[in-house]
Amino acid sequence: MNPNLYTEEFRDFKYLKSSPEEIAYYKNNAKLLNSVQPWADVNDPNFIWPCRLEFIEQLLDLKDGTIYIIEPGSLRPIQYRKNSYDYEEARLHIIKKPIMTMTGPRVSPIEPEDILTEDDIQTITNSHQTRRVFICSSEQHNASSIFSIRATGLIPLTKDFDYVAVFYDHEYAKKYYVALTKFLRKENDAISTISKMF
């Protein structure tokens, strides 16, 4: 792991090479994810999740490590309350020795020439190519551990933010998993309370 890729200096360097739209994307995504805090009542505007991946270069750097992808649970009806909905628990996915490929979901072993590297960053971030870029483990070859790069927030896309976060530390990934579930349920309760007033 290259610690230089996780510093303020690297973030500044990345912003220097990015368009204003891309910078706005990264900042808005960080603001959204940092609003989900592991302690709840008072929101700390300066809070930053440690050990979170922000950029594609960091993911490429962790090819010999482990990443943890947390995605929000789905909004589902509550069986015992009529016309009520709540969020399922967030989902935590562990990918050991992550790699990126353009071969799509597959079960067969991945060939070395299929693996994307730092030289492919332009291809990975090209909006037409990102639909074909997937993250998977170099150790596992099953469809359940494959993610589209578009679903991670690591590349700037024009999309609604959806609280998906990627970490390189299990402890902080688990804290985000718990905090995200509580946060979405709390927000949902607040919206439900307001909607009942009208």
N, C-alpha and C positions, 0 to 999 in steps of 0.2 A: 504494500500500500504506500503510495506516494503522498506524504502529508502536505506537500506543497499545493496539491489540488483542492485542499479543504480549508484554505485560508482566505482572509479578506482580500489579500493581494491577488489571488487567482480570480476571485469574483470580480474585482475591479478590471483585471485584464480581460476577462470574458465579456464584461459589459462594453469595454473599449472596442472589441471586435464585433459587437452586435448592433443591430438596427434599433432605433427607438421603440419599435413595436415589440421586438424580442425582449428588450430590457423591461418594458412594461409588463410583458407576459411573466417573466421570471419574478419580478417584484410582486405582482398581484398574486401569483401562486404561493409565494412565500408568506405573504400577508394572510391569505386564507388558511394555510396549514398552521401557521403560528397562532391563529385565533383559537385553535383547539388546544387547550392547555390542561396539563395533568392535574391541576388543582383548579377549582371552578369559580367560586363566587366573585372574586375580583379579577377582572381581566388585566393582565400586565401588557401594555402596548410595546414593551421592549423585549418580550419573551421571544426566544429563538430555539427551535428544536435542535438539540445537538445530534451529531452523527447522521444527519439527513443528507441524502444526495440531492443536488440541485441541477447538475449538468451531466451531459452524456459522457464527457471525458472521465468523470468520476466512476461511472459504471464500467467503462472500458478498463479503468485502472484496477478494478476489483475482480479481474478474471480468475484470480487464485483464491479469492475470499468467498464471502457469503453475503447475499443481499436479502432484505426482508421487505416485501411489498405489502402494504396495508391498504385495503380498499373498503369503502363503507358498505355496511349491510344494506339490503334492500328494504324498501318500505312495504310492509305487509299488513293485511287486516288482522286485528286482534279478535280472536274467536269469541271470547266471552264478553266483548263490548261491541254493541251494535254501531256500525258506521264509524269505527275507530281504527286508526292505523298507527303502527309504530315501527321503528327500525330494528331489523335483526342485528345481532352482534356483527361488528366489523370482521373482515376476513384477513388472516395473516398468512402470507405465502412465503416459504423459505426456498431460495434458489442458491444452491452451492455451486461454486465455480461458474458464475454467469457468463454467458457468451451471447452475442447477437448474430443472427443469421437472416438472410433474405430468402430462405427456403420454405418458410411457413411452417405450420404445425405438422409434425411428422413423428413417426415412431422409430424409423430406422436411424442408425448412428449418423452423426453429422461429420462430414469430411472436413479436413483442415482448410481447404480452399473456400468453404462456405462461411467461415467465421469472419465477421467484420472486425476491422482494427481502426486505430486512430486515423489511418490514411483514408478511411471511408466515412469520416464524419460529415463531409459535404453531402454524400449520398444518403446517410442516415437522416440528416435534417432537411433534406429536400422534401417538400410537402407531397410530391407525387410518389416518392419512393417509400415514405414512412409507413404506408399501408402494408408494405411487404416486409417490414423489419420486425423481428420477433426476438424476445429475450428467452433463453432457456438455460438449463444447466448442461455443462459439458459432460457431467457424470450421468444425468438422467435422460432418458429418451421416451418420455410419455407426454401425451397432449395436455394432461392436467397441470403440468409445470411450465407451460408456455404462455408468455404474455406479449401482446402487441406493445411496441415501444410507444405508440400513441396514447396508451392508457396510463402511462407513468408520470406525466408532467415533466419529464426530463428534456423534452425538446419543445421549442416554442410553437404552439399551434393556436389558431383561432378556435377556441372551444370554451364551453362552460367548464369552470373548475369543479372538480368533484371529490376533493379531499383525499385522493390517492397520494400516498407518500412512500418513498423508498428510503430505507435506512441501511447502514452497514453494521449496526450494533443491535444485538438481540434485546438487550435491556430497554433501550429507548424505543425500539420498534414495539415491544409489548406495552410500554407506557402509552404510546400513541394509539395503539389498538384499543386499550381500555378507555382512554380519554375521548377518542372519536366516537365510540359507542355511546358513552354518557352524553357527549356534546350533542349529537344528532337527536337523541331521545329528549334531551332537555329543550332543544330548539323546537322539536316537533310538539312537545307539550305546550310550549308558549304560543305557538301558532294555533294549536287546537283551542286553547283557552280564549284567545282573541277572536277566533272565528265563531265561537259559541255566543259571543256578545252581540253578534249581528244577525 
